[in-house]
Amino acid sequence: MGVTQHYSVQVTGRKPLSASAEAFLAEPLSATLTTIRPDGSLHAAPVRFTWAGDLGLARVMTVGSSRKARNLAANPGSRVALCQADGFRWITLEGTATVSNDAREVADGVSRYARRYQSSPPDPPGRVVITIAVDRVTALNI
């Protein structure tokens, strides 16, 4: 029976994650993005995302009319949690999120997504990118 490892890290000054955490975040898995609705209740949605450890940024492609994007538009700079799990391994990235429809930012998000998942994301009208400036990481068994 293996030893369970759990840790929580405040990410300041772009402190790098462990090699095992970076490797786990590079696996082409899905995650759950949790945002806060305008009424204060939580909204959780399955998403695909990318991680740029050197920048401390996670990105999620979506459309501006999605509940998650509308939640963030209603409360700019609000905190979110992005949790990737695989069996008994998981990592949660927390931070403040912004939504952008800027063509360069969306194109960068699409490029990163295509590299991680080996295919382009859907291209619906109104596509935006949610960028999360990660400042806290919690993990188990990675």
C-alpha positions in Angstrom: 0.0 0.0 0.0 1.4 3.4 -1.1 1.8 6.4 1.0 -0.8 9.1 0.5 0.8 12.5 -0.3 -1.3 15.6 0.1 0.0 19.1 -0.2 -1.2 22.7 -0.5 1.0 25.3 -2.0 0.5 29.1 -2.2 1.8 30.0 -5.6 3.5 33.3 -5.4 6.2 34.7 -7.6 5.5 31.8 -10.0 6.9 29.2 -7.7 7.2 26.1 -9.9 5.1 23.0 -9.1 6.8 19.6 -8.6 7.8 17.6 -11.7 5.1 15.1 -10.9 2.4 17.8 -10.6 3.5 19.3 -14.0 3.5 15.8 -15.5 0.0 15.1 -14.2 -1.3 18.5 -15.6 0.2 17.6 -19.0 -2.0 14.4 -19.2 -4.9 15.0 -21.6 -7.6 14.7 -19.0 -10.7 16.7 -18.3 -11.4 18.7 -15.2 -14.2 20.4 -13.3 -14.4 24.2 -13.3 -16.3 25.7 -10.4 -17.5 29.3 -10.6 -19.9 31.3 -8.5 -23.3 32.2 -9.9 -24.6 35.8 -9.3 -26.9 34.4 -6.5 -23.8 33.1 -4.7 -24.4 29.4 -5.4 -21.7 27.2 -7.0 -21.7 26.1 -10.7 -19.5 23.2 -11.6 -18.9 22.1 -15.2 -16.7 19.6 -16.9 -14.1 21.2 -19.1 -10.9 20.6 -21.0 -8.1 23.1 -20.2 -4.5 23.9 -20.6 -1.8 24.7 -18.1 1.2 27.0 -18.6 3.3 26.4 -15.5 5.9 28.9 -16.5 3.2 31.6 -16.4 1.0 30.2 -13.7 -2.0 30.3 -16.0 -4.7 27.8 -16.8 -7.0 28.4 -19.8 -10.5 27.1 -20.7 -12.1 27.5 -24.1 -15.8 28.1 -24.0 -18.5 30.5 -25.4 -19.5 33.8 -23.9 -23.1 32.6 -23.5 -22.0 29.7 -21.3 -23.0 29.7 -17.6 -19.4 29.7 -16.5 -18.5 32.7 -18.7 -21.7 34.6 -17.6 -20.8 33.9 -14.0 -17.4 35.5 -14.4 -18.8 38.4 -16.4 -21.2 39.1 -13.6 -18.4 39.2 -11.1 -15.1 40.2 -12.8 -12.0 38.9 -11.1 -13.9 36.3 -9.0 -12.2 33.2 -7.8 -12.6 29.8 -9.4 -11.4 26.3 -8.8 -10.3 23.9 -11.6 -9.9 20.3 -10.4 -8.4 17.5 -12.5 -8.8 14.0 -11.1 -7.8 10.5 -12.1 -8.7 7.8 -9.7 -7.1 8.7 -6.4 -4.9 11.3 -7.9 -6.1 14.9 -8.1 -4.9 18.5 -8.3 -6.9 21.7 -7.8 -5.8 25.0 -9.3 -7.4 28.0 -7.7 -7.2 31.7 -8.7 -8.9 34.7 -10.2 -10.4 34.3 -13.6 -11.0 36.6 -16.6 -12.9 36.1 -19.8 -11.6 37.4 -23.1 -12.8 37.4 -26.7 -9.6 39.1 -27.9 -8.6 37.3 -31.1 -5.0 36.9 -30.1 -5.8 35.5 -26.6 -8.4 33.1 -28.1 -6.0 31.9 -30.8 -3.3 31.3 -28.1 -5.9 29.3 -26.1 -6.8 27.3 -29.2 -3.2 26.5 -30.0 -2.4 25.3 -26.5 -5.6 23.2 -26.4 -4.7 21.6 -29.8 -1.2 20.7 -28.5 -2.6 19.2 -25.3 -5.5 17.2 -26.7 -4.1 16.5 -30.2 -7.2 18.1 -31.8 -8.6 21.6 -32.1 -11.4 22.6 -29.8 -14.9 23.2 -31.1 -15.3 26.5 -33.0 -18.7 27.8 -32.1 -19.7 31.4 -32.7 -18.9 33.6 -29.6 -15.9 31.6 -28.5 -13.9 33.1 -25.6 -11.1 32.0 -23.4 -11.2 32.0 -19.6 -7.8 32.6 -18.1 -7.1 31.7 -14.5 -4.2 33.3 -12.7 -3.4 30.4 -10.3 -2.3 31.4 -6.8 -3.1 28.2 -4.9 -2.6 24.5 -5.7 -3.8 21.5 -3.7 -3.1 18.0 -4.7 -3.2 14.4 -3.6 -1.1 11.4 -4.7 0.9 13.2 -7.3 
